Each structure stands twice: as structure tokens, then as C-alpha cells.
Amino acid sequence: MNTPNVEAVKLDELNCWRIRHGQAELLVAQQGAHILSYQLAGQPPLIWLNDEAVFKTGKSIRAGVPVCWPWFGNFERNPQSVKAMRVSNQAPAAHGLVRAMDWELGGIEAEGESLKIEFLLPCPEGGLPGWPHQVDLKLSIRLDEQLHISLTSHNTGQQPVTISQALHSYFAVSDVRNVHVEGVDGLSYIETLEDWATKKQSGDLRFTGETDRIYLDAPPLLSIVDPAWERRIELTSTGSRSAVIWNPWVDRAAAFSDMADDGWQRMLCIETANVMGDVVNLTPGASHTLGVSIGSKPL
């Protein structure tokens, strides 16, 4: 059995843990239960740690794997069933409420040859600010030959709840202009940059400009093929039928204060999601788990 090495570290204002297990090294922050980076010994990172990321209390982090919940993206673009859950006169934050909250570290323990890390976010009585529902969250991370992430929502209240959500994963790539995504050929997608028009994908997805697409009825397996790094990153999802693929490209990246002007070249987001018609309806007592397993293979 491998003995994990767990080191408590501080990144500016945030409490984090650097965890080494076998060939894997994981960096995770308490705020947001936010995976910041993940890589295997001797290989480039799989999860991208933005060099310009800001680690401040209460500020969401543009890197790694943000947890978007109980809505995704621009609140007003969510289905009415999701918007109806919110009761507030304040402007809603993008990507929900939990990215900048401190989660409880439930434990780090070996399970055979794998390592399990668990974060908990029990819902306070009365719900979250502007969101008066009783839903407890658990983020589980498992390290073996791959990185496994799962987000479980458990409705402990007496009323049904509808959520949208995503594991907003930033993947490290050699150069986004030279990679492509397999598994999307023939899928319908929403082109958010063209007035949210619905289109159909033809062939693999390649990148020549800003990209922000919501793929509908996505298959469980999507792959990023990176010839320069001679690898294929494979994402295997569970509890999801939608995926968001995003890269800000030149102009958007230049407008971000927490990303280098050329940072867009080194990252590609494929977000395992429950969005649009793929929202989650939780009856009282019900649970739902959204998950993704991430690994790489040589080309």
C-alpha cells in the first residue's frame, strides 16, 4: 500500500493541501473544495494551474476545477426551473454560490492502492444566501491511475429542488491551437457566441478563435488529443448528459486581470455539467452525483 504524503500549504490567503500518492501530485484548496492542479510524475500537468490566479478569501479562482453550483454560468441563461429556486434582490454571482466558500475537509485516507479525499459543505439552516433550500454537498476525490472527482447533492429538505451545475475543469495543453476534441462529432450544441443558436458539430472540434459551446446529449467519453505532448486526455463522465467547451482566446484573456495575456494558449476547459435540459431535479431525500474520471494515454 502506498503511503500518501500530505503537506498543508498556504497560497496567499488560502489554506491548501499538496498531496502526493504514487505517481500523482494534487494541489487542492479548502475554499471551494477547489482542485488547483494535478499531474503525474515525469509528465506535463493534466489540470492547469493558472500562473496569474488570485488566491484571496472570498474570490473565486480562475484555474483548476471550480465547482459551479446550484446554477451554472450567467444566472439569467439558466432554465426557469433553476431560476425559480433563488429568492433575492441582489445581483446573482456567475457560476453559483459555493466556489468561494470554505468547505470542511472530511478526511484523507487510503483505500487499498487508491487515496480518497472528501470535502463536505453541509447546508446551513435556511439555506445559502438568497437560496433557501436544504441541500448538503460532498465533493469526493480519488487518486489511483486516474483522477476521479464526484459532486453529490443530497436534498435534506421537504421541498423539491432543481439545480444546474458543473465541474469546470481547466485542462493543460501544449497549445490550444494545435489540439482537438474527439467525441463531439454529430452532436447538437448551443453556440453562445452567436446568440445561443443551436447547431450541429461536424467532425472533431478544433480551435481557431474564442469558443464557448454547450454540447447536448454528450457521450460519457470525450478526449483532448495533444500531438505536441504526445498524449490523449480522456474524460469519462457520470450523471451528466451535457458538456461545456470553452477557451477565451486573445481578447477575452486580455480582459482578465487574473490570466496572462497568452494564458489562453495553455488551457482548454471541458466542463462536465448538468445544464439546459439536463438540469437535476431532487425530490425530498434524493441525491444526485455528478462525476468525471480524468486520465491520459500516449498517442
N, C-alpha and C positions, 0 to 999 in steps of 0.2 A: 504494500500500500504506500502511495506517495504521501509524504508529509507536507502539507501546504505551508508556505511562508507568507505570513500576513503582517504587513507593516502599515501602521497608522501614519498618514502624512497630511500636511496642510497645504492646500493650494490657495494662496492669498487668504481669503476669509472662510474657505470651505473645508470641512472635515472630509477626508477621503481615506480610502484603503488601497494599497498596492498589494495585489495577491498573486503569488506565483505558485503554480501547480503543474507538475510535469513540465511540458514544453510551453505552457501558456503563461502569459502575464496579462493581468487585468487591472485596470485602474477604475475605481468607482467612487462616486461622491455620495454623501449622505443626503444632500439636498437633491430632491427629485429622484432618489434611488437611481442616479444617473451614471450609466456606464460611460466612461470618458475615452477609454482606449482598450484595445485587445489585440495581441499579436502572439505569434508562435516563434520560438527561438530560431534565429537564422533567417527569418522571413520578414518582408515588409509588414507593417500593421495591416490588420483587416478592418478594424474600426478606427476612424480618423479622429485624431486629437488635434483640433484647430490650434495653430501656433498663437493666434491672436485672441483665443477665447478668454472671456472675463469671468473670474471666479469670485463673485460678490454675493453676499447674503441677499436673498430675495430677487436676484436677477437670473433669468433663465440662461442656460449655457448653449451656445451655438457650436456643438461638437458631439461626438459620441452617439448615444442613443437616448434622446429625450423621450419622456413618457407624456404623450398628449392624451388628456382625459379630463372631464367627461364629454368634451367636444373636440373636434379637430379643426385646425386652421382658422379661417375667418368665421367667427360665430354665425354671422348672418347668412353664410353659404351652407349652413347645416340644415338638414331636414327639419320641418316644423315640429316633428315629434321630439327632437333633441332640444330645439329652442324653447319648447314649452316647459322644459324642466327647470329653466332658470327664472328666478324671481328677483330682479334687481334693476335699479335705475342707473347703476354705474356702467361705464363702458366695459364690455367684456374683453378679457385678455385673449390674444390669439393662442390656440392650442390648449385651452382649458386652464385648470386651476392647480395642478399638482406638480408642475415642473420645478417650481421654485419653493416647494415646501420641504421641510425636513421629515424624512421617513425614519422609522425605527429599524435598527439592524436586528433582525430576528435571530440570526445566527450564521456561522460559517462552520461547516462540518463536512468531513469526508464521508462519502457513501461508496464503499468499495474502491474502485480506481478513479471515481469522479469526485468532484467537490461541489457542494451546494451552498449558495449564499442566498439569504432570504431577507427581504425588506418588507415592512408592514406599514400601512397607513390606515389605522382604524378611523372611521368617520366620527367626528365629534358629534355630540348630541345636538340635533338641529341641523346637521349637515354642514357643508362648506359655505363660505360667504356667497350669498346670492344663489345658492343651490341647496335647497332644504330637503335633502334625501339621505337615507341611511344606507350607504354602500361602503363596505370595507374593501381595501385594496391590498393585494400581496404581489410583490414582484419577486420571482424566483429566477436565479441564475445558476446554471450548472455548467461546469467545465469538465470535459473529457477530451476526446479528439476534436470536438467542436465547441462552440459557444451556444448554449441553449438559454433563451430568455422567454419567460412567460409572465403575463399580467392577468391576475384573476380578480374579477369584480364579484362581490357577494352582496346581494341585496338583503340586508337585515331588517328592513323596514316593513311597513304594512301596505305600501302602495307600489304599483309597478313603476319601473324607471326605464327610460330609453337613453342610451349613450352612443356617441361615436368616439373613436379612439385610434391611436396609432403608436407603434414603436418606431420612432422617427430616426432610423439608422443612417448615419453618415459612414459610407464605406471609403476606405483609402484606395486610390487608384494611381497608376503611374502618370496618366494624363487623360482626362475625361474625353478629349477629342479623339483618342485612339482606342477606346474601349467600346464594347457594345453589350446590350442586354438580350439574352435569349429567353424564350418562354412567353413572349408577348405577341407573337405573330397571330394575326386573326382576331385579336381581342378588340372589343369596343373600349373607347376611352373618352374621357372628358378633357378637352383641350382648354384649360383655364385661361390661357393667354389669348384665346380667340373667342371671347365672350361665352365661354363654357359650352362650346359646341361639342356635340357627340360625333366622334369619328371612329374609323376602324384602322387598326395597325396593320401594315403590310411589311412583313419581314422582321428582322431583328431591329431593335431601337439603337440608332447611332446619334451622336450629339454634335450639332453644328451651331447651336445657339441656346439661349435660355430655354429651359424645359420645365414644365410643371403640369403633369398629366395624372389623372386618376383613372387607373385601369380597372374595369369592371369584370366580375366573374373571373378573376385571376386564378391561374392554376397554383397548386401548392408549391411548385418548384420554379424559381426564377434564378438566372445565373448572370453574373458580370464576367465577361471574357476580357482579359487584360493581356494582350500579347507581349508587351514590353516586360511585364513582370512574370510572364510565362505561367499564368495561373488563371483558374476559373473560381470565382467566389460563388458558392451555392447557398441560396436561401430557401429553406423548407418551412412553410408556414402551416399553422393550425389555427382553427377558429376564425379564419379570415377568408373573405372572397373578394377583397379589393386591395389594391396596392397603389401607392403614390410614388412617382419617379420625378425627382427634382434636381436641377442644378441651376444656380443663379446666373452663371456666365459673367460677362465683363461688367456691364453697367450695374446690375443689382449688387454684385460683390463689392464694387467700388463704393456703393452707398452704405454698406455695413461698416459700423465702427469697430466691430469685433471679428473681422475677417480681413486678411491681407488682400490687396487688390488682385493678386494672382492665385488666391486660395481656391477659387472655383476649379482650377485645373486639377487639383489633387483630391477631389472628393466627388462622390455621387451618392445621392440619397435614394434608397429604395425603402419605402415605409410600409411595413406590414400593418394593415389597417382594417377597421370596420367603419366605412364611410358611405355616404349617399344611401343607396338602397340596402346596404349591408350593415345597417346600424344594429345594435344589440338591444333587445327588449328583455328586461329582467323582471319576472314576476316576484312577489314576496318569497324570500327564502332561496331564490335561484342564484346560480353562479354561472359565469362565463369566463373562459380562459382564452386569451389571445397569445399566440406564441410564434417564435421563429427560431430555427436552428441554423447556425452560420458556420460554414467550413470552407476549405479551399482544396483544390486539386491541381496538380501540374497539367499544363496543356500538352 
